[in-house]
Amino acid sequence: MSDDLTKKPLDTTRVNVSESWELDHWSKKFGVTKERLKEAVKAVGTSADAVEKYLRK
């Protein structure tokens, strides 16, 4: 069974890079590669606001 690509995170305040569909969602939302998103989460944690600010630098 394939993943439902229309899924959206239930908690939109936290970036979860453990689930592939959430990784897809957040990388598209922020317009970055999955690797760049993972780097941002590693640097600032899972707060969506903090990740967004980090990626805007």
C-alpha positions in Angstrom: 0.0 0.0 0.0 1.4 3.4 -0.9 1.7 6.3 1.4 -1.0 8.9 1.3 0.8 12.0 0.0 -2.1 14.3 1.0 -1.4 13.7 4.7 -0.5 16.8 6.7 1.0 16.9 10.2 -1.4 16.8 13.1 1.0 19.0 15.1 1.9 21.9 12.8 4.1 23.5 15.4 6.7 20.6 15.3 8.8 19.4 12.4 9.0 15.6 12.4 11.7 14.3 10.1 11.2 10.7 11.3 8.2 10.1 9.1 8.9 10.2 5.3 5.6 11.8 4.5 6.2 14.6 7.1 9.7 15.1 5.8 8.2 15.5 2.3 5.5 17.9 3.6 8.0 20.2 5.5 10.6 20.2 2.9 8.0 21.3 0.3 6.5 23.9 2.7 9.9 25.5 3.4 11.2 25.0 -0.2 14.3 23.1 0.8 15.8 19.7 0.3 15.2 17.0 2.8 18.8 17.0 3.8 18.7 20.8 4.4 15.6 20.4 6.5 17.3 17.6 8.6 20.3 19.9 9.2 18.0 22.7 10.3 16.2 20.4 12.8 19.5 19.2 14.1 20.7 22.8 14.6 17.6 24.4 16.2 15.3 21.5 17.2 11.8 20.6 16.0 9.9 23.9 16.5 8.5 24.8 13.1 9.0 28.6 13.9 12.7 28.0 14.8 13.3 25.9 11.7 11.7 28.5 9.5 13.8 31.3 11.0 16.9 29.2 10.6 16.2 28.4 7.0 15.6 32.1 6.2 19.1 33.0 7.2 
